[in-house]
Amino acid sequence: MLILSRKIDQRIRIGDDIVLTIIDVKGDQVKIGVEAPGNVKVYRQEVFDAIQSENKAAASQVSMERLGKLLG
């Protein structure tokens, strides 16, 4: 893990296409702006975790018999 110190309006670049900008710092909260191409999905970790959990739950509800019929 790379740990960086940044101030408001300073940026961090990831590769050629992603830029993180420190927007605001208040107490223990930091607002970060993310600039990324449209094909790059950007999620908060808790949202990503919820999506993964829902996907796993949905996948586990598909029975092997139904899956066999789909693959036919």
PQR file with spaces between the fields and no chain letter, atoms N, CA, C, O and H, PARSE charges and radii, in Angstrom:
ATOM       1  N    MET     1       0.854   -1.177    0.000 -0.4000 1.5000
ATOM       2  CA   MET     1       0.000    0.000    0.000 -0.0000 2.0000
ATOM       3  C    MET     1       0.893    1.231    0.000  0.5500 1.7000
ATOM       4  O    MET     1       1.831    1.331    0.791 -0.5500 1.4000
ATOM       5  N    LEU     2       0.600    2.146   -0.876 -0.4000 1.5000
ATOM       6  CA   LEU     2       1.299    3.425   -0.927 -0.0000 2.0000
ATOM       7  C    LEU     2       0.515    4.418   -0.068  0.5500 1.7000
ATOM       8  O    LEU     2      -0.698    4.551   -0.231 -0.5500 1.4000
ATOM       9  H    LEU     2      -0.162    2.065   -1.518  0.4000 1.0000
ATOM      10  N    ILE     3       1.184    5.105    0.832 -0.4000 1.5000
ATOM      11  CA   ILE     3       0.541    6.094    1.693 -0.0000 2.0000
ATOM      12  C    ILE     3       1.098    7.458    1.333  0.5500 1.7000
ATOM      13  O    ILE     3       2.311    7.667    1.343 -0.5500 1.4000
ATOM      14  H    ILE     3       2.169    4.998    0.965  0.4000 1.0000
ATOM      15  N    LEU     4       0.201    8.387    1.014 -0.4000 1.5000
ATOM      16  CA   LEU     4       0.592    9.724    0.600 -0.0000 2.0000
ATOM      17  C    LEU     4      -0.075   10.776    1.467  0.5500 1.7000
ATOM      18  O    LEU     4      -1.201   10.588    1.929 -0.5500 1.4000
ATOM      19  H    LEU     4      -0.785    8.217    1.006  0.4000 1.0000
ATOM      20  N    SER     5       0.609   11.868    1.684 -0.4000 1.5000
ATOM      21  CA   SER     5       0.000   13.031    2.332 -0.0000 2.0000
ATOM      22  C    SER     5      -0.326   14.037    1.244  0.5500 1.7000
ATOM      23  O    SER     5       0.525   14.343    0.409 -0.5500 1.4000
ATOM      24  H    SER     5       1.523   12.021    1.308  0.4000 1.0000
ATOM      25  N    ARG     6      -1.532   14.550    1.244 -0.4000 1.5000
ATOM      26  CA   ARG     6      -1.968   15.525    0.246 -0.0000 2.0000
ATOM      27  C    ARG     6      -2.734   16.634    0.941  0.5500 1.7000
ATOM      28  O    ARG     6      -3.275   16.434    2.028 -0.5500 1.4000
ATOM      29  H    ARG     6      -2.223   14.302    1.923  0.4000 1.0000
ATOM      30  N    LYS     7      -2.781   17.786    0.326 -0.4000 1.5000
ATOM      31  CA   LYS     7      -3.555   18.924    0.820 -0.0000 2.0000
ATOM      32  C    LYS     7      -4.707   19.179   -0.137  0.5500 1.7000
ATOM      33  O    LYS     7      -4.745   18.623   -1.235 -0.5500 1.4000
ATOM      34  H    LYS     7      -2.341   17.949   -0.557  0.4000 1.0000
ATOM      35  N    ILE     8      -5.640   20.016    0.277 -0.4000 1.5000
ATOM      36  CA   ILE     8      -6.783   20.357   -0.569 -0.0000 2.0000
ATOM      37  C    ILE     8      -6.282   20.858   -1.917  0.5500 1.7000
ATOM      38  O    ILE     8      -5.325   21.628   -1.997 -0.5500 1.4000
ATOM      39  H    ILE     8      -5.609   20.468    1.169  0.4000 1.0000
ATOM      40  N    ASP     9      -6.952   20.403   -2.972 -0.4000 1.5000
ATOM      41  CA   ASP     9      -6.665   20.714   -4.379 -0.0000 2.0000
ATOM      42  C    ASP     9      -5.441   20.001   -4.937  0.5500 1.7000
ATOM      43  O    ASP     9      -5.124   20.177   -6.113 -0.5500 1.4000
ATOM      44  H    ASP     9      -7.730   19.778   -2.906  0.4000 1.0000
ATOM      45  N    GLN    10      -4.751   19.212   -4.145 -0.4000 1.5000
ATOM      46  CA   GLN    10      -3.652   18.421   -4.685 -0.0000 2.0000
ATOM      47  C    GLN    10      -4.203   17.132   -5.270  0.5500 1.7000
ATOM      48  O    GLN    10      -5.271   16.661   -4.877 -0.5500 1.4000
ATOM      49  H    GLN    10      -5.009   19.069   -3.189  0.4000 1.0000
ATOM      50  N    ARG    11      -3.457   16.567   -6.218 -0.4000 1.5000
ATOM      51  CA   ARG    11      -3.948   15.411   -6.963 -0.0000 2.0000
ATOM      52  C    ARG    11      -3.019   14.219   -6.828  0.5500 1.7000
ATOM      53  O    ARG    11      -1.842   14.337   -6.487 -0.5500 1.4000
ATOM      54  H    ARG    11      -2.590   16.950   -6.538  0.4000 1.0000
ATOM      55  N    ILE    12      -3.607   13.066   -7.111 -0.4000 1.5000
ATOM      56  CA   ILE    12      -2.875   11.811   -7.218 -0.0000 2.0000
ATOM      57  C    ILE    12      -3.275   11.207   -8.557  0.5500 1.7000
ATOM      58  O    ILE    12      -4.463   11.106   -8.862 -0.5500 1.4000
ATOM      59  H    ILE    12      -4.563   12.970   -7.388  0.4000 1.0000
ATOM      60  N    ARG    13      -2.304   10.808   -9.349 -0.4000 1.5000
ATOM      61  CA   ARG    13      -2.580   10.212  -10.654 -0.0000 2.0000
ATOM      62  C    ARG    13      -2.310    8.709  -10.581  0.5500 1.7000
ATOM      63  O    ARG    13      -1.294    8.261  -10.051 -0.5500 1.4000
ATOM      64  H    ARG    13      -1.339   10.890   -9.102  0.4000 1.0000
ATOM      65  N    ILE    14      -3.259    7.948  -11.134 -0.4000 1.5000
ATOM      66  CA   ILE    14      -3.128    6.495  -11.217 -0.0000 2.0000
ATOM      67  C    ILE    14      -3.119    6.141  -12.698  0.5500 1.7000
ATOM      68  O    ILE    14      -4.128    6.300  -13.386 -0.5500 1.4000
ATOM      69  H    ILE    14      -4.085    8.312  -11.565  0.4000 1.0000
ATOM      70  N    GLY    15      -2.000    5.669  -13.177 -0.4000 1.5000
ATOM      71  CA   GLY    15      -1.873    5.361  -14.603 -0.0000 2.0000
ATOM      72  C    GLY    15      -2.054    6.621  -15.427  0.5500 1.7000
ATOM      73  O    GLY    15      -1.785    7.728  -14.960 -0.5500 1.4000
ATOM      74  H    GLY    15      -1.181    5.540  -12.618  0.4000 1.0000
ATOM      75  N    ASP    16      -2.515    6.442  -16.659 -0.4000 1.5000
ATOM      76  CA   ASP    16      -2.693    7.569  -17.571 -0.0000 2.0000
ATOM      77  C    ASP    16      -4.072    8.200  -17.477  0.5500 1.7000
ATOM      78  O    ASP    16      -4.266    9.337  -17.909 -0.5500 1.4000
ATOM      79  H    ASP    16      -2.733    5.543  -17.038  0.4000 1.0000
ATOM      80  N    ASP    17      -5.045    7.462  -16.907 -0.4000 1.5000
ATOM      81  CA   ASP    17      -6.439    7.865  -17.055 -0.0000 2.0000
ATOM      82  C    ASP    17      -7.187    8.206  -15.779  0.5500 1.7000
ATOM      83  O    ASP    17      -8.322    8.677  -15.854 -0.5500 1.4000
ATOM      84  H    ASP    17      -4.887    6.538  -16.556  0.4000 1.0000
ATOM      85  N    ILE    18      -6.599    7.987  -14.616 -0.4000 1.5000
ATOM      86  CA   ILE    18      -7.343    8.185  -13.376 -0.0000 2.0000
ATOM      87  C    ILE    18      -6.643    9.248  -12.528  0.5500 1.7000
ATOM      88  O    ILE    18      -5.436    9.189  -12.293 -0.5500 1.4000
ATOM      89  H    ILE    18      -5.677    7.604  -14.555  0.4000 1.0000
ATOM      90  N    VAL    19      -7.441   10.224  -12.075 -0.4000 1.5000
ATOM      91  CA   VAL    19      -6.914   11.294  -11.228 -0.0000 2.0000
ATOM      92  C    VAL    19      -7.803   11.422   -9.994  0.5500 1.7000
ATOM      93  O    VAL    19      -9.024   11.536  -10.102 -0.5500 1.4000
ATOM      94  H    VAL    19      -8.422   10.273  -12.265  0.4000 1.0000
ATOM      95  N    LEU    20      -7.175   11.401   -8.826 -0.4000 1.5000
ATOM      96  CA   LEU    20      -7.877   11.639   -7.569 -0.0000 2.0000
ATOM      97  C    LEU    20      -7.513   13.046   -7.107  0.5500 1.7000
ATOM      98  O    LEU    20      -6.339   13.416   -7.107 -0.5500 1.4000
ATOM      99  H    LEU    20      -6.183   11.307   -8.738  0.4000 1.0000
ATOM     100  N    THR    21      -8.508   13.825   -6.717 -0.4000 1.5000
ATOM     101  CA   THR    21      -8.278   15.179   -6.232 -0.0000 2.0000
ATOM     102  C    THR    21      -8.836   15.304   -4.829  0.5500 1.7000
ATOM     103  O    THR    21      -9.972   14.907   -4.569 -0.5500 1.4000
ATOM     104  H    THR    21      -9.462   13.524   -6.717  0.4000 1.0000
ATOM     105  N    ILE    22      -8.038   15.856   -3.920 -0.4000 1.5000
ATOM     106  CA   ILE    22      -8.518   16.098   -2.563 -0.0000 2.0000
ATOM     107  C    ILE    22      -9.377   17.360   -2.615  0.5500 1.7000
ATOM     108  O    ILE    22      -8.878   18.444   -2.919 -0.5500 1.4000
ATOM     109  H    ILE    22      -7.116   16.178   -4.130  0.4000 1.0000
ATOM     110  N    ILE    23     -10.656   17.219   -2.321 -0.4000 1.5000
ATOM     111  CA   ILE    23     -11.605   18.327   -2.423 -0.0000 2.0000
ATOM     112  C    ILE    23     -11.715   19.088   -1.113  0.5500 1.7000
ATOM     113  O    ILE    23     -11.711   20.319   -1.098 -0.5500 1.4000
ATOM     114  H    ILE    23     -11.062   16.339   -2.074  0.4000 1.0000
ATOM     115  N    ASP    24     -11.815   18.341   -0.002 -0.4000 1.5000
ATOM     116  CA   ASP    24     -12.041   18.987    1.286 -0.0000 2.0000
ATOM     117  C    ASP    24     -11.610   18.046    2.409  0.5500 1.7000
ATOM     118  O    ASP    24     -11.653   16.825    2.261 -0.5500 1.4000
ATOM     119  H    ASP    24     -11.819   17.341   -0.015  0.4000 1.0000
ATOM     120  N    VAL    25     -11.202   18.618    3.509 -0.4000 1.5000
ATOM     121  CA   VAL    25     -10.860   17.849    4.706 -0.0000 2.0000
ATOM     122  C    VAL    25     -11.531   18.540    5.890  0.5500 1.7000
ATOM     123  O    VAL    25     -11.281   19.714    6.162 -0.5500 1.4000
ATOM     124  H    VAL    25     -11.167   19.610    3.629  0.4000 1.0000
ATOM     125  N    LYS    26     -12.390   17.792    6.592 -0.4000 1.5000
ATOM     126  CA   LYS    26     -13.057   18.312    7.787 -0.0000 2.0000
ATOM     127  C    LYS    26     -12.989   17.241    8.864  0.5500 1.7000
ATOM     128  O    LYS    26     -13.619   16.190    8.747 -0.5500 1.4000
ATOM     129  H    LYS    26     -12.593   16.839    6.371  0.4000 1.0000
ATOM     130  N    GLY    27     -12.227   17.511    9.905 -0.4000 1.5000
ATOM     131  CA   GLY    27     -12.088   16.524   10.980 -0.0000 2.0000
ATOM     132  C    GLY    27     -11.489   15.247   10.452  0.5500 1.7000
ATOM     133  O    GLY    27     -10.387   15.247    9.904 -0.5500 1.4000
ATOM     134  H    GLY    27     -11.715   18.365   10.000  0.4000 1.0000
ATOM     135  N    ASP    28     -12.228   14.136   10.619 -0.4000 1.5000
ATOM     136  CA   ASP    28     -11.720   12.850   10.154 -0.0000 2.0000
ATOM     137  C    ASP    28     -12.319   12.435    8.817  0.5500 1.7000
ATOM     138  O    ASP    28     -12.209   11.274    8.424 -0.5500 1.4000
ATOM     139  H    ASP    28     -13.124   14.136   11.064  0.4000 1.0000
ATOM     140  N    GLN    29     -12.958   13.381    8.105 -0.4000 1.5000
ATOM     141  CA   GLN    29     -13.536   13.090    6.794 -0.0000 2.0000
ATOM     142  C    GLN    29     -12.770   13.795    5.699  0.5500 1.7000
ATOM     143  O    GLN    29     -12.383   14.956    5.834 -0.5500 1.4000
ATOM     144  H    GLN    29     -13.048   14.325    8.424  0.4000 1.0000
ATOM     145  N    VAL    30     -12.555   13.070    4.604 -0.4000 1.5000
ATOM     146  CA   VAL    30     -11.873   13.609    3.433 -0.0000 2.0000
ATOM     147  C    VAL    30     -12.796   13.436    2.239  0.5500 1.7000
ATOM     148  O    VAL    30     -13.315   12.342    2.018 -0.5500 1.4000
ATOM     149  H    VAL    30     -12.869   12.126    4.495  0.4000 1.0000
ATOM     150  N    LYS    31     -13.013   14.501    1.460 -0.4000 1.5000
ATOM     151  CA   LYS    31     -13.777   14.397    0.222 -0.0000 2.0000
ATOM     152  C    LYS    31     -12.783   14.287   -0.918  0.5500 1.7000
ATOM     153  O    LYS    31     -11.876   15.107   -1.058 -0.5500 1.4000
ATOM     154  H    LYS    31     -12.592   15.390    1.640  0.4000 1.0000
ATOM     155  N    ILE    32     -12.971   13.256   -1.731 -0.4000 1.5000
ATOM     156  CA   ILE    32     -12.068   12.978   -2.833 -0.0000 2.0000
ATOM     157  C    ILE    32     -12.868   12.978   -4.127  0.5500 1.7000
ATOM     158  O    ILE    32     -13.913   12.334   -4.216 -0.5500 1.4000
ATOM     159  H    ILE    32     -13.708   12.589   -1.618  0.4000 1.0000
ATOM     160  N    GLY    33     -12.378   13.700   -5.129 -0.4000 1.5000
ATOM     161  CA   GLY    33     -12.966   13.665   -6.461 -0.0000 2.0000
ATOM     162  C    GLY    33     -12.221   12.633   -7.291  0.5500 1.7000
ATOM     163  O    GLY    33     -10.997   12.528   -7.208 -0.5500 1.4000
ATOM     164  H    GLY    33     -11.529   14.223   -5.057  0.4000 1.0000
ATOM     165  N    VAL    34     -12.961   11.869   -8.096 -0.4000 1.5000
ATOM     166  CA   VAL    34     -12.356   10.836   -8.924 -0.0000 2.0000
ATOM     167  C    VAL    34     -12.678   11.133  -10.386  0.5500 1.7000
ATOM     168  O    VAL    34     -13.847   11.210  -10.766 -0.5500 1.4000
ATOM     169  H    VAL    34     -13.955   11.954   -8.163  0.4000 1.0000
ATOM     170  N    GLU    35     -11.645   11.297  -11.199 -0.4000 1.5000
ATOM     171  CA   GLU    35     -11.805   11.435  -12.644 -0.0000 2.0000
ATOM     172  C    GLU    35     -11.294   10.149  -13.271  0.5500 1.7000
ATOM     173  O    GLU    35     -10.130    9.783  -13.106 -0.5500 1.4000
ATOM     174  H    GLU    35     -10.695   11.234  -10.891  0.4000 1.0000
ATOM     175  N    ALA    36     -12.185    9.461  -13.999 -0.4000 1.5000
ATOM     176  CA   ALA    36     -11.812    8.194  -14.632 -0.0000 2.0000
ATOM     177  C    ALA    36     -12.628    8.034  -15.907  0.5500 1.7000
ATOM     178  O    ALA    36     -13.711    8.607  -16.031 -0.5500 1.4000
ATOM     179  H    ALA    36     -13.130    9.759  -14.133  0.4000 1.0000
ATOM     180  N    PRO    37     -12.116    7.264  -16.847 -0.5600 1.5000
ATOM     181  CA   PRO    37     -12.884    7.004  -18.070  0.2800 2.0000
ATOM     182  C    PRO    37     -14.209    6.320  -17.737  0.5500 1.7000
ATOM     183  O    PRO    37     -14.342    5.677  -16.696 -0.5500 1.4000
ATOM     184  N    GLY    38     -15.170    6.464  -18.616 -0.4000 1.5000
ATOM     185  CA   GLY    38     -16.497    5.892  -18.397 -0.0000 2.0000
ATOM     186  C    GLY    38     -16.510    4.383  -18.246  0.5500 1.7000
ATOM     187  O    GLY    38     -17.413    3.831  -17.618 -0.5500 1.4000
ATOM     188  H    GLY    38     -15.063    6.986  -19.462  0.4000 1.0000
ATOM     189  N    ASN    39     -15.518    3.708  -18.815 -0.4000 1.5000
ATOM     190  CA   ASN    39     -15.495    2.250  -18.726 -0.0000 2.0000
ATOM     191  C    ASN    39     -14.885    1.742  -17.417  0.5500 1.7000
ATOM     192  O    ASN    39     -14.854    0.534  -17.178 -0.5500 1.4000
ATOM     193  H    ASN    39     -14.784    4.157  -19.326  0.4000 1.0000
ATOM     194  N    VAL    40     -14.404    2.647  -16.575 -0.4000 1.5000
ATOM     195  CA   VAL    40     -13.840    2.268  -15.277 -0.0000 2.0000
ATOM     196  C    VAL    40     -14.913    2.471  -14.216  0.5500 1.7000
ATOM     197  O    VAL    40     -15.404    3.583  -14.023 -0.5500 1.4000
ATOM     198  H    VAL    40     -14.429    3.627  -16.768  0.4000 1.0000
ATOM     199  N    LYS    41     -15.271    1.391  -13.531 -0.4000 1.5000
ATOM     200  CA   LYS    41     -16.282    1.475  -12.488 -0.0000 2.0000
ATOM     201  C    LYS    41     -15.623    1.907  -11.187  0.5500 1.7000
ATOM     202  O    LYS    41     -14.606    1.346  -10.781 -0.5500 1.4000
ATOM     203  H    LYS    41     -14.871    0.488  -13.688  0.4000 1.0000
ATOM     204  N    VAL    42     -16.207    2.904  -10.538 -0.4000 1.5000
ATOM     205  CA   VAL    42     -15.677    3.432   -9.285 -0.0000 2.0000
ATOM     206  C    VAL    42     -16.766    3.297   -8.225  0.5500 1.7000
ATOM     207  O    VAL    42     -17.856    3.848   -8.377 -0.5500 1.4000
ATOM     208  H    VAL    42     -17.034    3.359  -10.868  0.4000 1.0000
ATOM     209  N    TYR    43     -16.473    2.564   -7.151 -0.4000 1.5000
ATOM     210  CA   TYR    43     -17.431    2.339   -6.075 -0.0000 2.0000
ATOM     211  C    TYR    43     -16.783    2.643   -4.726  0.5500 1.7000
ATOM     212  O    TYR    43     -15.570    2.508   -4.568 -0.5500 1.4000
ATOM     213  H    TYR    43     -15.587    2.116   -7.027  0.4000 1.0000
ATOM     214  N    ARG    44     -17.599    3.052   -3.759 -0.4000 1.5000
ATOM     215  CA   ARG    44     -17.144    3.028   -2.374 -0.0000 2.0000
ATOM     216  C    ARG    44     -17.040    1.554   -1.989  0.5500 1.7000
ATOM     217  O    ARG    44     -17.797    0.730   -2.501 -0.5500 1.4000
ATOM     218  H    ARG    44     -18.585    3.161   -3.887  0.4000 1.0000
ATOM     219  N    GLN    45     -16.118    1.213   -1.099 -0.4000 1.5000
ATOM     220  CA   GLN    45     -15.879   -0.190   -0.759 -0.0000 2.0000
ATOM     221  C    GLN    45     -17.134   -0.871   -0.234  0.5500 1.7000
ATOM     222  O    GLN    45     -17.409   -2.017   -0.587 -0.5500 1.4000
ATOM     223  H    GLN    45     -15.503    1.882   -0.683  0.4000 1.0000
ATOM     224  N    GLU    46     -17.908   -0.169    0.617 -0.4000 1.5000
ATOM     225  CA   GLU    46     -19.101   -0.812    1.180 -0.0000 2.0000
ATOM     226  C    GLU    46     -20.152   -1.089    0.114  0.5500 1.7000
ATOM     227  O    GLU    46     -20.893   -2.065    0.230 -0.5500 1.4000
ATOM     228  H    GLU    46     -17.684    0.763    0.904  0.4000 1.0000
ATOM     229  N    VAL    47     -20.237   -0.261   -0.919 -0.4000 1.5000
ATOM     230  CA   VAL    47     -21.168   -0.498   -2.028 -0.0000 2.0000
ATOM     231  C    VAL    47     -20.681   -1.692   -2.854  0.5500 1.7000
ATOM     232  O    VAL    47     -21.471   -2.563   -3.221 -0.5500 1.4000
ATOM     233  H    VAL    47     -19.635    0.532   -1.014  0.4000 1.0000
ATOM     234  N    PHE    48     -19.386   -1.727   -3.141 -0.4000 1.5000
ATOM     235  CA   PHE    48     -18.804   -2.844   -3.880 -0.0000 2.0000
ATOM     236  C    PHE    48     -19.043   -4.161   -3.151  0.5500 1.7000
ATOM     237  O    PHE    48     -19.419   -5.157   -3.768 -0.5500 1.4000
ATOM     238  H    PHE    48     -18.745   -1.020   -2.843  0.4000 1.0000
ATOM     239  N    ASP    49     -18.825   -4.164   -1.828 -0.4000 1.5000
ATOM     240  CA   ASP    49     -19.041   -5.368   -1.030 -0.0000 2.0000
ATOM     241  C    ASP    49     -20.503   -5.817   -1.085  0.5500 1.7000
ATOM     242  O    ASP    49     -20.782   -7.012   -1.178 -0.5500 1.4000
ATOM     243  H    ASP    49     -18.519   -3.355   -1.327  0.4000 1.0000
ATOM     244  N    ALA    50     -21.436   -4.862   -1.027 -0.4000 1.5000
ATOM     245  CA   ALA    50     -22.861   -5.190   -1.091 -0.0000 2.0000
ATOM     246  C    ALA    50     -23.224   -5.785   -2.454  0.5500 1.7000
ATOM     247  O    ALA    50     -23.999   -6.739   -2.525 -0.5500 1.4000
ATOM     248  H    ALA    50     -21.209   -3.891   -0.951  0.4000 1.0000
ATOM     249  N    ILE    51     -22.677   -5.236   -3.519 -0.4000 1.5000
ATOM     250  CA   ILE    51     -22.921   -5.763   -4.873 -0.0000 2.0000
ATOM     251  C    ILE    51     -22.405   -7.194   -4.968  0.5500 1.7000
ATOM     252  O    ILE    51     -23.098   -8.073   -5.481 -0.5500 1.4000
ATOM     253  H    ILE    51     -22.047   -4.461   -3.462  0.4000 1.0000
ATOM     254  N    GLN    52     -21.192   -7.431   -4.478 -0.4000 1.5000
ATOM     255  CA   GLN    52     -20.612   -8.772   -4.517 -0.0000 2.0000
ATOM     256  C    GLN    52     -21.466   -9.750   -3.722  0.5500 1.7000
ATOM     257  O    GLN    52     -21.692  -10.877   -4.161 -0.5500 1.4000
ATOM     258  H    GLN    52     -20.628   -6.717   -4.061  0.4000 1.0000
ATOM     259  N    SER    53     -21.936   -9.329   -2.563 -0.4000 1.5000
ATOM     260  CA   SER    53     -22.768  -10.188   -1.722 -0.0000 2.0000
ATOM     261  C    SER    53     -24.074  -10.538   -2.425  0.5500 1.7000
ATOM     262  O    SER    53     -24.501  -11.692   -2.411 -0.5500 1.4000
ATOM     263  H    SER    53     -21.752   -8.413   -2.206  0.4000 1.0000
ATOM     264  N    GLU    54     -24.702   -9.548   -3.037 -0.4000 1.5000
ATOM     265  CA   GLU    54     -25.953   -9.783   -3.773 -0.0000 2.0000
ATOM     266  C    GLU    54     -25.725  -10.719   -4.958  0.5500 1.7000
ATOM     267  O    GLU    54     -26.543  -11.599   -5.227 -0.5500 1.4000
ATOM     268  H    GLU    54     -24.355   -8.610   -3.048  0.4000 1.0000
ATOM     269  N    ASN    55     -24.625  -10.529   -5.653 -0.4000 1.5000
ATOM     270  CA   ASN    55     -24.318  -11.400   -6.790 -0.0000 2.0000
ATOM     271  C    ASN    55     -24.112  -12.843   -6.341  0.5500 1.7000
ATOM     272  O    ASN    55     -24.585  -13.772   -6.996 -0.5500 1.4000
ATOM     273  H    ASN    55     -23.961   -9.814   -5.434  0.4000 1.0000
ATOM     274  N    LYS    56     -23.411  -13.031   -5.232 -0.4000 1.5000
ATOM     275  CA   LYS    56     -23.190  -14.383   -4.715 -0.0000 2.0000
ATOM     276  C    LYS    56     -24.499  -15.020   -4.274  0.5500 1.7000
ATOM     277  O    LYS    56     -24.732  -16.204   -4.516 -0.5500 1.4000
ATOM     278  H    LYS    56     -23.027  -12.276   -4.700  0.4000 1.0000
ATOM     279  N    ALA    57     -25.355  -14.232   -3.624 -0.4000 1.5000
ATOM     280  CA   ALA    57     -26.649  -14.755   -3.170 -0.0000 2.0000
ATOM     281  C    ALA    57     -27.509  -15.150   -4.363  0.5500 1.7000
ATOM     282  O    ALA    57     -28.157  -16.196   -4.339 -0.5500 1.4000
ATOM     283  H    ALA    57     -25.166  -13.270   -3.427  0.4000 1.0000
ATOM     284  N    ALA    58     -27.522  -14.335   -5.392 -0.4000 1.5000
ATOM     285  CA   ALA    58     -28.311  -14.646   -6.586 -0.0000 2.0000
ATOM     286  C    ALA    58     -27.774  -15.885   -7.283  0.5500 1.7000
ATOM     287  O    ALA    58     -28.545  -16.726   -7.746 -0.5500 1.4000
ATOM     288  H    ALA    58     -26.996  -13.485   -5.412  0.4000 1.0000
ATOM     289  N    ALA    59     -26.458  -15.998   -7.357 -0.4000 1.5000
ATOM     290  CA   ALA    59     -25.849  -17.160   -8.017 -0.0000 2.0000
ATOM     291  C    ALA    59     -26.152  -18.442   -7.260  0.5500 1.7000
ATOM     292  O    ALA    59     -26.353  -19.491   -7.873 -0.5500 1.4000
ATOM     293  H    ALA    59     -25.832  -15.315   -6.981  0.4000 1.0000
ATOM     294  N    SER    60     -26.186  -18.372   -5.941 -0.4000 1.5000
ATOM     295  CA   SER    60     -26.430  -19.583   -5.153 -0.0000 2.0000
ATOM     296  C    SER    60     -27.882  -20.036   -5.253  0.5500 1.7000
ATOM     297  O    SER    60     -28.191  -21.176   -4.908 -0.5500 1.4000
ATOM     298  H    SER    60     -26.022  -17.521   -5.443  0.4000 1.0000
ATOM     299  N    GLN    61     -28.773  -19.174   -5.714 -0.4000 1.5000
ATOM     300  CA   GLN    61     -30.183  -19.536   -5.836 -0.0000 2.0000
ATOM     301  C    GLN    61     -30.483  -20.274   -7.133  0.5500 1.7000
ATOM     302  O    GLN    61     -31.561  -20.848   -7.288 -0.5500 1.4000
ATOM     303  H    GLN    61     -28.522  -18.247   -5.994  0.4000 1.0000
ATOM     304  N    VAL    62     -29.547  -20.261   -8.051 -0.4000 1.5000
ATOM     305  CA   VAL    62     -29.743  -20.965   -9.316 -0.0000 2.0000
ATOM     306  C    VAL    62     -29.386  -22.432   -9.093  0.5500 1.7000
ATOM     307  O    VAL    62     -28.245  -22.753   -8.763 -0.5500 1.4000
ATOM     308  H    VAL    62     -28.671  -19.796   -7.924  0.4000 1.0000
ATOM     309  N    SER    63     -30.347  -23.306   -9.272 -0.4000 1.5000
ATOM     310  CA   SER    63     -30.084  -24.715   -9.070 -0.0000 2.0000
ATOM     311  C    SER    63     -29.281  -25.280  -10.228  0.5500 1.7000
ATOM     312  O    SER    63     -29.295  -24.730  -11.329 -0.5500 1.4000
ATOM     313  H    SER    63     -31.274  -23.045   -9.540  0.4000 1.0000
ATOM     314  N    MET    64     -28.596  -26.358   -9.982 -0.4000 1.5000
ATOM     315  CA   MET    64     -27.809  -27.001  -11.037 -0.0000 2.0000
ATOM     316  C    MET    64     -28.719  -27.484  -12.154  0.5500 1.7000
ATOM     317  O    MET    64     -28.328  -27.470  -13.321 -0.5500 1.4000
ATOM     318  H    MET    64     -28.585  -26.805   -9.088  0.4000 1.0000
ATOM     319  N    GLU    65     -29.938  -27.913  -11.807 -0.4000 1.5000
ATOM     320  CA   GLU    65     -30.885  -28.384  -12.834 -0.0000 2.0000
ATOM     321  C    GLU    65     -31.268  -27.221  -13.752  0.5500 1.7000
ATOM     322  O    GLU    65     -31.286  -27.371  -14.973 -0.5500 1.4000
ATOM     323  H    GLU    65     -30.255  -27.924  -10.859  0.4000 1.0000
ATOM     324  N    ARG    66     -31.570  -26.075  -13.169 -0.4000 1.5000
ATOM     325  CA   ARG    66     -31.926  -24.900  -13.979 -0.0000 2.0000
ATOM     326  C    ARG    66     -30.756  -24.449  -14.825  0.5500 1.7000
ATOM     327  O    ARG    66     -30.926  -24.046  -15.975 -0.5500 1.4000
ATOM     328  H    ARG    66     -31.555  -25.953  -12.176  0.4000 1.0000
ATOM     329  N    LEU    67     -29.563  -24.520  -14.249 -0.4000 1.5000
ATOM     330  CA   LEU    67     -28.361  -24.142  -14.971 -0.0000 2.0000
ATOM     331  C    LEU    67     -28.155  -25.067  -16.164  0.5500 1.7000
ATOM     332  O    LEU    67     -27.791  -24.612  -17.248 -0.5500 1.4000
ATOM     333  H    LEU    67     -29.424  -24.848  -13.315  0.4000 1.0000
ATOM     334  N    GLY    68     -28.385  -26.354  -15.971 -0.4000 1.5000
ATOM     335  CA   GLY    68     -28.269  -27.316  -17.067 -0.0000 2.0000
ATOM     336  C    GLY    68     -29.241  -27.028  -18.187  0.5500 1.7000
ATOM     337  O    GLY    68     -28.896  -27.155  -19.361 -0.5500 1.4000
ATOM     338  H    GLY    68     -28.680  -26.724  -15.090  0.4000 1.0000
ATOM     339  N    LYS    69     -30.463  -26.638  -17.830 -0.4000 1.5000
ATOM     340  CA   LYS    69     -31.459  -26.274  -18.851 -0.0000 2.0000
ATOM     341  C    LYS    69     -31.035  -25.039  -19.622  0.5500 1.7000
ATOM     342  O    LYS    69     -31.238  -24.961  -20.833 -0.5500 1.4000
ATOM     343  H    LYS    69     -30.743  -26.535  -16.875  0.4000 1.0000
ATOM     344  N    LEU    70     -30.451  -24.078  -18.934 -0.4000 1.5000
ATOM     345  CA   LEU    70     -29.988  -22.853  -19.597 -0.0000 2.0000
ATOM     346  C    LEU    70     -28.857  -23.142  -20.574  0.5500 1.7000
ATOM     347  O    LEU    70     -28.798  -22.574  -21.664 -0.5500 1.4000
ATOM     348  H    LEU    70     -30.286  -24.141  -17.950  0.4000 1.0000
ATOM     349  N    LEU    71     -27.959  -24.038  -20.162 -0.4000 1.5000
ATOM     350  CA   LEU    71     -26.807  -24.368  -21.010 -0.0000 2.0000
ATOM     351  C    LEU    71     -27.163  -25.373  -22.076  0.5500 1.7000
ATOM     352  O    LEU    71     -26.440  -25.554  -23.057 -0.5500 1.4000
ATOM     353  H    LEU    71     -28.008  -24.499  -19.276  0.4000 1.0000
ATOM     354  N    GLY    72     -28.305  -26.032  -21.864 -0.4000 1.5000
ATOM     355  CA   GLY    72     -28.930  -26.951  -22.737 -0.0000 2.0000
ATOM     356  C    GLY    72     -28.319  -27.835  -23.646  0.5500 1.7000
ATOM     357  O    GLY    72     -29.010  -28.579  -24.343 -0.5500 1.4000
ATOM     358  H    GLY    72     -28.892  -25.885  -21.068  0.4000 1.0000
